[in-house]
Amino acid sequence: MEAIQIRGCHDCRQEACSWIFSGLPPEEFAQFTGLVNHVSYDGGETIFQEGASPFGAYIVCRGRVKVLGKAPNGKRQILKLLRSGELLGEEALFAEGSYTSSARTLSPTTLAFIPKEKLLGFIRDHPIVAFRLIEKLARELLAFQTKLVEVAYGSSEARLARLLLALGKRFGQPEGERLLIGLELSRAELAELAGIAPETAIRTLSRFRQERLIELEGPRIILCDLNRLQGLARPLPVAVHESLL
């Protein structure tokens, strides 16, 4: 199955683009879209690989993407999830060297690619874009620092509850009083995002189901009691404008 084809940025509303660029005056936004090339991927394809040289950044136009880091022992860790309207690969714009993470599609996906030198030139000429990009990177850095503490000292129950609520907020589809997480992740992927062992994730999900906090239908997860999940979760003290961390 192929991603929905997008002929150009004129196919989308400006406000649907990344907030880094969506608030620009129309003539400046048109200048930005003139830098963009669109590329489509099937689900499960690699967008860029750790160790490769970065040639630019991307905006997710349609679809969903996961960013993964690799430990020295070869184990992979999901660092964040992205959906349409979010920026991908911007961290590598300002560092010499190669990508330190990989990006892979979770579904058929269309991306807007902006070559590195053209994007850096646009950022230099538009200070508001530079400030928004700095804010995005700073918020993600603070969120990652908090997650490091959470992984070291937080309970697996609290981490998984926070993750389920965050997935529900970003990808949720209401089903009456319940909320279906509209993104199918394996138990191992859920464990990676929560920073816990897969066996712990399976046991904790089973306990949540027994307590009627959630329902499990194969890979589908339905949130049944948001209030009780919120009581278990410890939210990150800083909100990120894009990406689920």
C-alpha positions in Angstrom: 0.0 0.0 0.0 1.4 3.4 -1.0 1.1 6.6 0.9 -1.4 9.2 -0.1 0.2 11.2 -2.9 0.8 14.9 -2.4 1.6 16.9 -5.4 2.9 19.9 -3.4 2.4 22.0 -0.3 -0.6 23.7 -2.0 -2.5 20.4 -1.4 -2.4 21.1 2.4 -3.6 24.0 4.5 -0.8 26.1 5.9 -1.9 25.5 9.5 -1.5 21.8 8.9 2.2 22.2 8.5 4.7 22.1 11.4 4.1 24.9 13.8 7.7 26.0 13.2 6.6 27.3 9.8 2.7 27.4 9.8 2.5 30.9 11.3 4.6 32.6 8.6 3.0 35.3 6.4 1.7 33.8 3.2 4.5 35.2 1.0 7.2 33.8 3.4 5.4 30.5 3.6 5.3 30.3 -0.2 9.1 31.0 -0.2 9.5 28.1 2.2 7.4 25.6 0.3 9.5 26.4 -2.8 12.3 24.6 -1.0 10.4 21.4 -0.5 10.4 18.1 -2.3 7.9 15.3 -1.5 8.7 11.7 -1.1 6.5 8.7 -0.2 7.2 5.5 1.7 5.4 2.3 2.5 4.9 1.2 6.1 8.0 -0.3 7.7 10.5 1.5 5.4 13.6 3.3 6.6 13.8 7.0 6.1 17.3 7.5 7.4 19.8 5.2 9.1 22.0 5.8 12.1 25.6 6.6 10.8 24.4 8.1 7.5 25.2 11.7 6.6 22.3 14.1 7.0 21.2 15.9 3.8 18.3 17.9 5.3 15.2 17.7 7.5 11.6 16.4 6.9 8.1 17.3 7.8 5.6 14.4 8.1 2.7 15.3 5.7 0.8 12.0 6.1 1.5 8.9 8.1 3.4 8.1 11.3 7.1 7.7 12.0 9.2 6.3 14.8 12.7 7.5 15.7 15.0 4.8 17.2 18.4 4.9 19.0 20.8 2.0 19.2 22.7 0.9 22.3 26.2 -0.5 22.2 24.8 -4.0 22.7 22.7 -3.6 19.5 19.4 -3.2 21.3 17.1 -0.5 19.8 15.1 2.0 21.8 12.2 4.1 20.4 13.0 7.7 21.2 9.9 9.4 19.9 6.8 9.0 17.6 5.8 11.5 15.0 2.6 12.2 13.2 1.5 14.5 10.4 2.6 18.1 10.8 5.7 17.3 12.7 9.4 17.9 12.0 11.9 15.1 11.7 15.7 15.1 11.6 16.2 18.7 12.6 18.7 17.8 15.3 21.3 16.8 12.7 21.1 20.2 11.0 23.5 21.9 13.4 26.0 19.1 14.1 28.8 17.9 11.9 28.9 14.2 11.4 26.2 11.5 10.9 22.7 10.7 12.2 22.8 9.3 15.8 19.4 7.7 15.4 17.3 6.0 12.7 13.8 6.8 11.4 11.3 4.3 10.2 7.7 4.6 9.0 4.9 2.9 11.0 2.3 3.3 8.2 2.3 4.5 4.5 3.9 8.0 4.9 4.5 11.1 2.8 7.3 13.5 3.8 8.3 17.0 2.8 12.1 17.0 2.4 14.0 20.3 2.8 17.7 20.2 1.8 20.1 21.2 4.6 21.7 24.2 3.1 18.5 25.6 1.8 16.8 25.2 5.1 19.7 26.7 7.1 19.6 29.7 4.7 15.8 30.1 5.3 16.4 29.9 9.1 19.1 32.6 9.0 16.7 34.9 7.0 13.7 34.3 9.3 14.6 34.7 13.0 11.1 33.7 14.2 11.7 30.2 12.7 15.0 30.1 14.4 13.5 30.9 17.8 10.7 28.4 17.3 13.2 25.7 16.4 15.3 26.5 19.5 12.2 26.3 21.7 11.3 22.9 20.2 14.8 21.5 20.8 15.0 22.9 24.3 11.6 21.5 25.3 12.6 18.0 23.9 15.9 18.2 25.8 14.2 19.0 29.1 11.6 16.2 28.5 14.4 13.7 27.7 16.2 14.7 30.9 13.0 14.1 32.9 12.5 10.7 31.3 16.0 9.7 32.3 15.1 10.4 36.0 11.8 8.6 35.4 13.5 5.5 34.0 15.9 5.4 37.0 13.4 6.0 39.8 9.8 5.9 38.5 7.6 2.8 38.9 6.8 0.7 35.8 3.1 1.2 36.5 3.4 5.0 36.5 5.5 5.0 33.3 3.2 2.8 31.4 0.1 4.7 32.5 1.6 8.0 31.4 2.6 6.5 28.0 -0.9 5.1 27.4 -2.5 8.5 28.3 -0.1 10.2 25.9 -0.8 7.8 23.1 -4.5 8.3 23.7 -4.2 12.0 23.6 -2.2 12.0 20.3 -3.7 9.0 18.5 -7.0 8.4 20.4 -10.3 7.6 18.6 -13.3 7.9 20.9 -15.6 4.9 21.3 -18.4 6.0 23.5 -16.9 6.7 26.9 -13.7 4.7 26.0 -10.7 5.8 24.0 -9.1 3.5 21.4 -5.4 4.2 20.8 -5.4 4.5 17.0 -1.8 3.3 16.7 -0.9 -0.4 16.8 2.4 -1.0 18.7 3.8 -4.3 19.7 4.3 -5.0 23.4 8.1 -4.7 22.9 7.6 -1.2 21.3 5.4 -0.1 24.2 8.1 -1.3 26.6 10.8 0.6 24.7 8.7 3.8 24.8 8.0 3.4 28.5 11.6 2.4 29.4 10.7 -1.0 30.9 11.3 -4.6 30.1 8.9 -6.3 27.7 8.0 -8.9 30.3 7.2 -6.0 32.8 5.0 -4.3 30.1 3.0 -7.5 29.5 2.4 -8.1 33.2 1.5 -4.4 33.8 -0.9 -4.4 30.9 -2.5 -7.6 32.1 -3.0 -6.0 35.6 -4.5 -2.9 34.1 -6.9 -5.1 32.1 -7.9 -7.1 35.2 -8.5 -3.8 37.0 -10.6 -2.6 34.1 -8.4 0.4 33.3 -8.0 -0.9 29.8 -9.2 -3.5 27.3 -6.8 -5.5 25.1 -8.0 -6.7 21.7 -4.9 -8.2 20.0 -2.6 -5.3 19.3 -5.5 -2.8 20.0 -5.5 -1.0 23.3 -8.7 0.7 24.6 -8.5 3.1 27.5 -11.6 2.5 29.7 -10.9 4.6 32.9 -8.9 7.7 32.1 -9.3 9.2 35.6 -7.8 6.2 37.3 -4.9 6.0 34.8 -4.2 9.7 35.4 -4.1 8.9 39.1 -1.3 6.4 38.4 0.7 8.5 35.9 3.3 11.1 36.6 3.1 13.6 33.7 6.3 15.2 32.3 6.7 18.7 33.8 7.5 20.2 30.4 5.2 19.9 27.4 6.6 19.3 23.9 5.0 21.0 20.9 5.7 18.0 18.6 6.6 14.3 19.0 5.6 11.8 21.6 8.6 11.1 23.9 
